[in-house]
Amino acid sequence: MRYIKHWQSCFFILLFIYGCKSATDSNNSAYIEKFPITIFCGDKDTLPISVLDPTGIILSDSLLCLTFQSKSAKYALEAFRRKDYKHIVGLLTKGRGPNEITNLRRINQWDISEGKMNLLIRSYPYFMAWLDVNRSVDSNKAIFTKEFDFTTDYEMKVRIAESSFIFDLNNNKLIIARSTNSLTESDNPNPYFVNFDLNKRVVTDSIFMQNFVRTNNFNSLVYDITTAISPDLQNFITSNSSLNSIDFYDLTKKTKKTIKLSKEAGDYTKAVSKMRTYLGGASSTKDYFFVLSYPEYSSSIGINTIIYTFKQDGSPLIEFSFKEKLRYYFVDQNSGEIFAIDTDEKIWRYKLNKDVFY
């Protein structure tokens, strides 16, 4: 299989040491026992929006958008006015026609500034484009400002189809992570990502995210991650749900820092034996990264969800705690609010002190 050999050659010949020690040096990690600030989010209300099976929430100054990945959803995105939460329009119909998508991937990159919202849309297997949400809402149809063509050669199609996440770094540069679900028995078992030059169609940098050795009880589900990238495209994180750890990558300094949220975090063997989900979605604002967490003893402490807040360098800052069990969320740093969808599909708004992030 030619494409498997291509992936392997890229990573063993072009293996970029990424600051050498950052990929494998266990000293570049820290165990966080307690966050400097703890805030219980009790000032809350539910929004008058009733939808089925939403899988994401994103806001700008004027819009609230919900995303949908289920096959039964007519639209992949529904837009509401933020001021009164009235429905405006559904966008991204399912299909293979113009401005339609087949299978929406999780949205993990956006550009929200000056009241404008642009979302990086991915549809399995090959479609990726930037959606101008404001213009789309005004026009009642999807308007894409930048589309990517991944179908010009076979190896590129395979690379994209096998990816778990993609970030657009602009200037025709992408970060592409290969999904562990596509690894063969002869491959290195650890997930990895590459910096990819679209013009030259070559890998420029690459790094393995972990350094585990394949064992008889190898389980790729342990490597399930969610990701987020900073708006300035200088830093991104991977939240390792079963390993209970978070990796912070600085793309300028080419360093990696690992934050462990328990003493057993990062222990592959124990993670396989438990197969527990500790962490949920990752998100970002211009100054901070956020990661959803589910406490191990939630029923006894009355806290069902935590959102950890970090500075972009991985320094812990705030632990937000919630009575509700949340699945998806969005932090509005400017207004000092957190919007979230719980497991019963209720949509919540949590009011914070506006100075909490400053």
DRENDO-1510 file (C-alpha; in Angstrom, 1 decimal, always signed):
<recs>
REC; n; res; u; v; w
REC; 1; MET; +0.0; +0.0; +0.0 .
REC; 2; ARG; +1.9; +3.0; -1.4 .
REC; 3; TYR; +0.3; +5.6; +0.8 .
REC; 4; ILE; +1.2; +3.9; +4.1 .
REC; 5; LYS; +4.8; +3.8; +3.0 .
REC; 6; HIS; +4.6; +7.4; +2.0 .
REC; 7; TRP; +3.5; +8.4; +5.5 .
REC; 8; GLN; +6.2; +6.3; +7.1 .
REC; 9; SER; +8.9; +7.7; +5.0 .
REC; 10; CYS; +7.9; +11.2; +5.8 .
REC; 11; PHE; +8.1; +10.6; +9.5 .
REC; 12; PHE; +11.3; +8.6; +9.7 .
REC; 13; ILE; +13.2; +10.5; +7.1 .
REC; 14; LEU; +11.8; +14.0; +7.9 .
REC; 15; LEU; +11.3; +13.5; +11.6 .
REC; 16; PHE; +11.6; +17.0; +12.9 .
REC; 17; ILE; +13.0; +16.8; +16.4 .
REC; 18; TYR; +10.7; +19.8; +17.4 .
REC; 19; GLY; +13.0; +21.2; +20.0 .
REC; 20; CYS; +14.5; +17.7; +20.4 .
REC; 21; LYS; +13.5; +17.1; +24.0 .
REC; 22; SER; +9.9; +18.3; +23.6 .
REC; 23; ALA; +8.6; +15.2; +21.9 .
REC; 24; THR; +10.0; +12.7; +24.4 .
REC; 25; ASP; +11.5; +14.5; +27.4 .
REC; 26; SER; +9.3; +13.7; +30.4 .
REC; 27; ASN; +10.9; +16.6; +32.4 .
REC; 28; ASN; +8.9; +19.0; +30.3 .
REC; 29; SER; +5.7; +18.1; +32.1 .
REC; 30; ALA; +3.9; +19.2; +35.3 .
REC; 31; TYR; +1.3; +17.7; +37.6 .
REC; 32; ILE; -1.3; +20.2; +38.6 .
REC; 33; GLU; -3.0; +19.4; +41.9 .
REC; 34; LYS; -4.9; +22.7; +42.4 .
REC; 35; PHE; -5.7; +25.7; +40.3 .
REC; 36; PRO; -4.9; +29.2; +41.6 .
REC; 37; ILE; -8.6; +30.3; +41.3 .
REC; 38; THR; -11.7; +28.1; +41.7 .
REC; 39; ILE; -15.1; +29.5; +40.6 .
REC; 40; PHE; -18.5; +27.8; +41.0 .
REC; 41; CYS; -20.8; +28.9; +38.1 .
REC; 42; GLY; -24.2; +29.3; +39.8 .
REC; 43; ASP; -25.4; +32.5; +38.2 .
REC; 44; LYS; -27.1; +31.0; +35.2 .
REC; 45; ASP; -30.2; +30.7; +33.0 .
REC; 46; THR; -31.4; +28.5; +30.2 .
REC; 47; LEU; -31.9; +29.8; +26.7 .
REC; 48; PRO; -35.3; +29.6; +24.9 .
REC; 49; ILE; -33.8; +27.4; +22.2 .
REC; 50; SER; -35.1; +23.8; +21.6 .
REC; 51; VAL; -33.1; +21.6; +19.2 .
REC; 52; LEU; -32.3; +17.9; +18.9 .
REC; 53; ASP; -28.8; +16.5; +19.1 .
REC; 54; PRO; -26.6; +19.7; +18.8 .
REC; 55; THR; -22.9; +19.0; +18.7 .
REC; 56; GLY; -21.4; +22.4; +19.1 .
REC; 57; ILE; -22.0; +26.0; +20.0 .
REC; 58; ILE; -20.1; +29.1; +18.8 .
REC; 59; LEU; -20.9; +32.8; +19.3 .
REC; 60; SER; -20.0; +36.3; +18.0 .
REC; 61; ASP; -21.3; +39.6; +19.3 .
REC; 62; SER; -24.5; +39.2; +17.2 .
REC; 63; LEU; -24.9; +35.5; +16.4 .
REC; 64; LEU; -25.3; +32.2; +18.2 .
REC; 65; CYS; -24.6; +29.2; +16.0 .
REC; 66; LEU; -25.3; +25.6; +16.8 .
REC; 67; THR; -23.7; +22.7; +14.8 .
REC; 68; PHE; -25.2; +19.3; +14.0 .
REC; 69; GLN; -23.4; +16.2; +12.9 .
REC; 70; SER; -26.2; +13.6; +13.0 .
REC; 71; LYS; -27.5; +12.2; +9.7 .
REC; 72; SER; -31.0; +13.2; +10.6 .
REC; 73; ALA; -30.3; +16.9; +10.8 .
REC; 74; LYS; -31.4; +18.9; +7.8 .
REC; 75; TYR; -28.7; +21.5; +8.3 .
REC; 76; ALA; -25.2; +21.2; +9.8 .
REC; 77; LEU; -25.4; +24.8; +11.2 .
REC; 78; GLU; -28.4; +26.8; +12.6 .
REC; 79; ALA; -27.9; +30.5; +13.3 .
REC; 80; PHE; -29.8; +32.5; +15.9 .
REC; 81; ARG; -29.8; +36.2; +16.9 .
REC; 82; ARG; -27.8; +36.6; +20.1 .
REC; 83; LYS; -29.9; +39.4; +21.5 .
REC; 84; ASP; -33.1; +37.5; +21.6 .
REC; 85; TYR; -32.1; +33.9; +20.5 .
REC; 86; LYS; -34.6; +34.0; +17.6 .
REC; 87; HIS; -33.8; +31.5; +14.8 .
REC; 88; ILE; -32.5; +33.2; +11.6 .
REC; 89; VAL; -31.5; +30.5; +9.1 .
REC; 90; GLY; -30.2; +27.0; +8.6 .
REC; 91; LEU; -27.0; +26.6; +6.6 .
REC; 92; LEU; -25.0; +23.7; +5.1 .
REC; 93; THR; -27.6; +21.2; +3.9 .
REC; 94; LYS; -26.6; +17.6; +3.6 .
REC; 95; GLY; -25.8; +16.4; +0.1 .
REC; 96; ARG; -23.3; +16.5; -2.7 .
REC; 97; GLY; -24.4; +19.6; -4.5 .
REC; 98; PRO; -23.1; +23.2; -4.4 .
REC; 99; ASN; -22.7; +24.6; -0.9 .
REC; 100; GLU; -23.7; +21.2; +0.6 .
REC; 101; ILE; -21.7; +18.8; +2.8 .
REC; 102; THR; -21.8; +15.1; +3.4 .
REC; 103; ASN; -20.5; +14.6; +6.9 .
REC; 104; LEU; -19.5; +17.6; +9.1 .
REC; 105; ARG; -16.4; +17.1; +11.3 .
REC; 106; ARG; -16.0; +18.9; +14.6 .
REC; 107; ILE; -15.3; +22.6; +14.1 .
REC; 108; ASN; -12.1; +23.3; +16.0 .
REC; 109; GLN; -10.9; +26.5; +14.3 .
REC; 110; TRP; -12.6; +29.8; +13.8 .
REC; 111; ASP; -11.9; +33.5; +13.4 .
REC; 112; ILE; -14.3; +35.7; +15.4 .
REC; 113; SER; -13.4; +39.4; +15.5 .
REC; 114; GLU; -15.1; +42.8; +15.0 .
REC; 115; GLY; -18.5; +41.1; +15.1 .
REC; 116; LYS; -17.6; +38.8; +12.2 .
REC; 117; MET; -17.6; +35.0; +12.4 .
REC; 118; ASN; -15.6; +32.7; +10.1 .
REC; 119; LEU; -15.6; +29.0; +10.6 .
REC; 120; LEU; -13.3; +26.3; +9.2 .
REC; 121; ILE; -15.7; +23.7; +7.9 .
REC; 122; ARG; -14.6; +20.1; +7.2 .
REC; 123; SER; -16.7; +17.5; +5.6 .
REC; 124; TYR; -15.5; +13.9; +5.3 .
REC; 125; PRO; -13.6; +12.9; +3.3 .
REC; 126; TYR; -12.1; +15.8; +1.3 .
REC; 127; PHE; -14.0; +19.1; +1.6 .
REC; 128; MET; -12.6; +21.9; +3.7 .
REC; 129; ALA; -13.4; +25.6; +3.4 .
REC; 130; TRP; -13.8; +28.8; +5.4 .
REC; 131; LEU; -17.5; +29.8; +5.9 .
REC; 132; ASP; -18.3; +33.5; +6.2 .
REC; 133; VAL; -21.2; +33.1; +8.6 .
REC; 134; ASN; -22.3; +36.8; +8.6 .
REC; 135; ARG; -22.6; +36.9; +4.8 .
REC; 136; SER; -24.2; +33.5; +4.7 .
REC; 137; VAL; -26.8; +34.6; +7.1 .
REC; 138; ASP; -27.5; +37.7; +5.2 .
REC; 139; SER; -27.7; +35.8; +1.9 .
REC; 140; ASN; -29.6; +32.8; +3.2 .
REC; 141; LYS; -27.0; +30.5; +1.7 .
REC; 142; ALA; -23.5; +29.2; +2.5 .
REC; 143; ILE; -20.8; +31.6; +1.3 .
REC; 144; PHE; -17.2; +30.2; +1.4 .
REC; 145; THR; -14.3; +32.6; +1.3 .
REC; 146; LYS; -11.5; +30.1; +0.9 .
REC; 147; GLU; -11.8; +26.5; -0.3 .
REC; 148; PHE; -9.1; +23.8; -0.3 .
REC; 149; ASP; -8.7; +21.2; -3.1 .
REC; 150; PHE; -7.4; +17.9; -1.7 .
REC; 151; THR; -8.4; +15.8; -4.7 .
REC; 152; THR; -5.6; +16.6; -7.2 .
REC; 153; ASP; -3.6; +13.5; -6.2 .
REC; 154; TYR; -4.2; +10.2; -4.6 .
REC; 155; GLU; -1.8; +10.5; -1.7 .
REC; 156; MET; -3.2; +13.9; -0.7 .
REC; 157; LYS; -6.7; +12.4; -0.7 .
REC; 158; VAL; -5.5; +9.5; +1.6 .
REC; 159; ARG; -3.7; +11.9; +3.9 .
REC; 160; ILE; -6.8; +14.0; +4.4 .
REC; 161; ALA; -9.2; +11.1; +4.7 .
REC; 162; GLU; -7.0; +9.6; +7.5 .
REC; 163; SER; -6.6; +12.8; +9.4 .
REC; 164; SER; -8.1; +13.4; +12.9 .
REC; 165; PHE; -7.8; +17.2; +12.8 .
REC; 166; ILE; -6.5; +19.9; +10.5 .
REC; 167; PHE; -5.5; +23.5; +11.2 .
REC; 168; ASP; -5.1; +26.2; +8.6 .
REC; 169; LEU; -2.0; +28.2; +9.3 .
REC; 170; ASN; -2.5; +30.5; +6.3 .
REC; 171; ASN; +0.2; +31.0; +3.7 .
REC; 172; ASN; -0.8; +27.6; +2.3 .
REC; 173; LYS; +0.5; +25.8; +5.4 .
REC; 174; LEU; -1.6; +23.2; +7.3 .
REC; 175; ILE; -1.2; +21.2; +10.5 .
REC; 176; ILE; -2.5; +17.7; +9.8 .
REC; 177; ALA; -2.8; +15.0; +12.5 .
REC; 178; ARG; -3.1; +11.4; +11.4 .
REC; 179; SER; -5.9; +9.4; +13.2 .
REC; 180; THR; -4.7; +6.3; +15.1 .
REC; 181; ASN; -7.7; +4.5; +13.6 .
REC; 182; SER; -5.8; +4.3; +10.3 .
REC; 183; LEU; -2.6; +2.9; +11.7 .
REC; 184; THR; -1.5; -0.6; +10.7 .
REC; 185; GLU; +0.3; -3.1; +13.0 .
REC; 186; SER; +3.7; -2.1; +11.6 .
REC; 187; ASP; +3.2; +1.6; +12.2 .
REC; 188; ASN; +4.4; +3.5; +15.2 .
REC; 189; PRO; +1.4; +3.3; +17.6 .
REC; 190; ASN; +1.6; +7.0; +18.6 .
REC; 191; PRO; -0.5; +9.7; +17.0 .
REC; 192; TYR; +1.4; +12.4; +15.2 .
REC; 193; PHE; +1.0; +15.6; +13.3 .
REC; 194; VAL; +2.8; +17.3; +10.5 .
REC; 195; ASN; +3.3; +20.8; +9.1 .
REC; 196; PHE; +2.3; +20.5; +5.5 .
REC; 197; ASP; +3.2; +22.9; +2.6 .
REC; 198; LEU; +0.2; +22.9; +0.2 .
REC; 199; ASN; +2.1; +24.5; -2.6 .
REC; 200; LYS; +4.9; +22.0; -2.6 .
REC; 201; ARG; +2.8; +19.1; -1.3 .
REC; 202; VAL; +5.4; +18.1; +1.1 .
REC; 203; VAL; +5.8; +17.6; +4.9 .
REC; 204; THR; +8.1; +20.2; +6.4 .
REC; 205; ASP; +8.0; +19.3; +10.1 .
REC; 206; SER; +6.6; +16.4; +12.0 .
REC; 207; ILE; +6.3; +15.1; +15.6 .
REC; 208; PHE; +4.9; +12.1; +17.4 .
REC; 209; MET; +2.6; +13.3; +20.2 .
REC; 210; GLN; +3.6; +10.4; +22.6 .
REC; 211; ASN; +6.3; +7.9; +22.9 .
REC; 212; PHE; +4.5; +4.7; +23.9 .
REC; 213; VAL; +5.7; +1.3; +22.8 .
REC; 214; ARG; +3.1; -1.0; +21.1 .
REC; 215; THR; +1.9; -3.8; +23.5 .
REC; 216; ASN; -0.4; -6.8; +23.1 .
REC; 217; ASN; -3.2; -4.8; +24.7 .
REC; 218; PHE; -2.7; -1.7; +22.5 .
REC; 219; ASN; -5.9; +0.2; +22.2 .
REC; 220; SER; -6.1; +3.2; +19.9 .
REC; 221; LEU; -9.1; +4.6; +21.7 .
REC; 222; VAL; -6.7; +5.7; +24.5 .
REC; 223; TYR; -5.4; +8.3; +22.1 .
REC; 224; ASP; -8.8; +10.0; +21.6 .
REC; 225; ILE; -8.1; +13.8; +21.6 .
REC; 226; THR; -9.8; +17.1; +21.0 .
REC; 227; THR; -7.9; +20.1; +19.9 .
REC; 228; ALA; -7.9; +23.9; +19.8 .
REC; 229; ILE; -5.6; +26.5; +18.2 .
REC; 230; SER; -5.0; +30.1; +19.4 .
REC; 231; PRO; -6.4; +32.9; +17.1 .
REC; 232; ASP; -2.9; +34.1; +16.3 .
REC; 233; LEU; -2.0; +30.5; +15.2 .
REC; 234; GLN; +1.1; +30.4; +17.4 .
REC; 235; ASN; +0.0; +27.8; +19.9 .
REC; 236; PHE; -2.3; +24.8; +20.0 .
REC; 237; ILE; -3.3; +22.1; +22.4 .
REC; 238; THR; -4.4; +18.5; +22.4 .
REC; 239; SER; -6.6; +17.3; +25.2 .
REC; 240; ASN; -6.0; +13.6; +25.8 .
REC; 241; SER; -9.4; +12.4; +27.1 .
REC; 242; SER; -8.4; +8.9; +28.5 .
REC; 243; LEU; -4.9; +9.9; +29.6 .
REC; 244; ASN; -6.1; +12.9; +31.6 .
REC; 245; SER; -3.4; +15.1; +30.2 .
REC; 246; ILE; -3.1; +18.1; +28.0 .
REC; 247; ASP; -0.2; +18.9; +25.6 .
REC; 248; PHE; +0.6; +22.5; +24.8 .
REC; 249; TYR; +2.5; +23.2; +21.6 .
REC; 250; ASP; +4.3; +26.4; +20.8 .
REC; 251; LEU; +4.7; +26.6; +17.0 .
REC; 252; THR; +7.2; +29.5; +17.1 .
REC; 253; LYS; +9.5; +28.1; +19.8 .
REC; 254; LYS; +8.9; +24.5; +18.7 .
REC; 255; THR; +8.3; +23.3; +22.2 .
REC; 256; LYS; +5.8; +21.0; +23.9 .
REC; 257; LYS; +4.6; +21.1; +27.5 .
REC; 258; THR; +2.5; +18.4; +29.1 .
REC; 259; ILE; +0.1; +19.2; +31.9 .
REC; 260; LYS; -1.1; +16.2; +34.0 .
REC; 261; LEU; -4.3; +16.5; +35.9 .
REC; 262; SER; -3.8; +13.5; +38.1 .
REC; 263; LYS; -0.9; +11.5; +39.4 .
REC; 264; GLU; -1.8; +8.6; +37.1 .
REC; 265; ALA; -2.2; +10.9; +34.1 .
REC; 266; GLY; -0.3; +9.8; +31.0 .
REC; 267; ASP; +0.0; +6.2; +32.2 .
REC; 268; TYR; -1.0; +4.2; +29.1 .
REC; 269; THR; -1.4; +0.8; +30.9 .
REC; 270; LYS; -3.7; +2.2; +33.5 .
REC; 271; ALA; -5.7; +4.2; +30.9 .
REC; 272; VAL; -6.3; +1.0; +28.9 .
REC; 273; SER; -7.5; -0.8; +32.1 .
REC; 274; LYS; -9.9; +1.9; +33.0 .
REC; 275; MET; -10.9; +3.3; +29.6 .
REC; 276; ARG; -12.5; +6.3; +31.3 .
REC; 277; THR; -13.2; +9.7; +29.7 .
REC; 278; TYR; -11.7; +12.3; +31.9 .
REC; 279; LEU; -11.5; +15.2; +29.5 .
REC; 280; GLY; -13.9; +16.6; +26.8 .
REC; 281; GLY; -13.7; +19.4; +24.3 .
REC; 282; ALA; -10.9; +21.9; +24.0 .
REC; 283; SER; -11.4; +25.6; +23.1 .
REC; 284; SER; -9.5; +28.9; +22.9 .
REC; 285; THR; -9.8; +32.6; +23.0 .
REC; 286; LYS; -7.2; +35.3; +22.2 .
REC; 287; ASP; -5.5; +34.8; +25.6 .
REC; 288; TYR; -6.5; +31.4; +27.0 .
REC; 289; PHE; -7.1; +27.7; +26.4 .
REC; 290; PHE; -10.0; +25.8; +27.9 .
REC; 291; VAL; -10.6; +22.1; +28.5 .
REC; 292; LEU; -13.7; +20.3; +29.7 .
REC; 293; SER; -13.3; +17.8; +32.4 .
REC; 294; TYR; -15.6; +15.2; +34.2 .
REC; 295; PRO; -14.7; +14.7; +37.9 .
REC; 296; GLU; -14.2; +11.1; +38.9 .
REC; 297; TYR; -16.3; +11.5; +42.1 .
REC; 298; SER; -18.9; +13.9; +40.7 .
REC; 299; SER; -22.0; +12.5; +42.5 .
REC; 300; SER; -20.4; +12.8; +45.9 .
REC; 301; ILE; -19.2; +16.4; +45.5 .
REC; 302; GLY; -22.1; +17.8; +43.5 .
REC; 303; ILE; -19.9; +19.0; +40.7 .
REC; 304; ASN; -20.5; +17.2; +37.3 .
REC; 305; THR; -18.4; +19.3; +35.0 .
REC; 306; ILE; -15.2; +21.4; +35.3 .
REC; 307; ILE; -13.7; +23.7; +32.7 .
REC; 308; TYR; -10.0; +24.2; +33.2 .
REC; 309; THR; -8.5; +27.6; +32.1 .
REC; 310; PHE; -4.9; +27.9; +31.0 .
REC; 311; LYS; -2.7; +30.7; +29.7 .
REC; 312; GLN; -1.3; +29.9; +26.3 .
REC; 313; ASP; +2.0; +28.7; +27.7 .
REC; 314; GLY; +0.2; +26.1; +29.8 .
REC; 315; SER; +0.1; +27.9; +33.1 .
REC; 316; PRO; -3.0; +27.0; +35.1 .
REC; 317; LEU; -5.3; +29.9; +35.9 .
REC; 318; ILE; -9.0; +29.1; +36.7 .
REC; 319; GLU; -11.1; +26.1; +37.5 .
REC; 320; PHE; -14.8; +26.7; +36.6 .
REC; 321; SER; -17.1; +24.2; +38.2 .
REC; 322; PHE; -20.7; +23.4; +37.2 .
REC; 323; LYS; -23.6; +21.4; +38.7 .
REC; 324; GLU; -24.8; +20.4; +35.2 .
REC; 325; LYS; -23.1; +17.8; +33.1 .
REC; 326; LEU; -22.0; +19.7; +30.0 .
REC; 327; ARG; -21.1; +18.3; +26.6 .
REC; 328; TYR; -20.3; +21.4; +24.5 .
REC; 329; TYR; -19.4; +24.9; +25.5 .
REC; 330; PHE; -18.1; +28.3; +24.3 .
REC; 331; VAL; -16.3; +30.9; +26.4 .
REC; 332; ASP; -16.9; +34.5; +25.5 .
REC; 333; GLN; -13.9; +36.3; +27.0 .
REC; 334; ASN; -15.2; +39.7; +26.1 .
REC; 335; SER; -18.6; +39.5; +27.8 .
REC; 336; GLY; -17.5; +37.3; +30.6 .
REC; 337; GLU; -20.0; +34.5; +29.8 .
REC; 338; ILE; -19.9; +30.8; +29.2 .
REC; 339; PHE; -22.5; +29.2; +27.0 .
REC; 340; ALA; -23.0; +25.4; +27.1 .
REC; 341; ILE; -25.1; +22.5; +26.1 .
REC; 342; ASP; -25.8; +19.8; +28.7 .
REC; 343; THR; -26.5; +16.1; +28.3 .
REC; 344; ASP; -30.2; +16.8; +28.2 .
REC; 345; GLU; -29.7; +19.2; +25.3 .
REC; 346; LYS; -30.6; +22.3; +27.4 .
REC; 347; ILE; -28.5; +25.4; +26.5 .
REC; 348; TRP; -27.2; +27.4; +29.4 .
REC; 349; ARG; -25.7; +30.8; +29.8 .
REC; 350; TYR; -23.4; +31.3; +32.8 .
REC; 351; LYS; -22.7; +34.8; +33.9 .
REC; 352; LEU; -19.2; +35.5; +35.2 .
REC; 353; ASN; -17.5; +38.6; +36.6 .
REC; 354; LYS; -16.3; +40.5; +33.5 .
REC; 355; ASP; -13.0; +41.1; +35.1 .
REC; 356; VAL; -12.4; +37.3; +35.7 .
REC; 357; PHE; -10.0; +37.0; +32.8 .
REC; 358; TYR; -8.1; +40.2; +33.4 .
</recs>
